[in-house]
């Protein structure tokens, strides 16, 4: 989720003109952000393992500290 979708988004956004660079960066950051807390909430609501969902959200947030700057630097090279 942290690498495949943002990398695909980089190549799709390459089709957008460069004068809309701010829009491209905003869309890329939104594609690279961590999963939402709704994963844990849905798990708890439907009697699932909400602790596992909370761990996934936490891990995703920690990974985004590394992956978002990495994805943005790759985008600057590709665009």
Buried (B, 14 or more C-beta within 10 A) or exposed (E): BBEEEBBEBBEEBEEEEEEEBEEBBEBBBEBBBBBEEEBBBEBBEEEEEBEEBBEBBEEBEEBBEEBBEEBBEBBEEEB
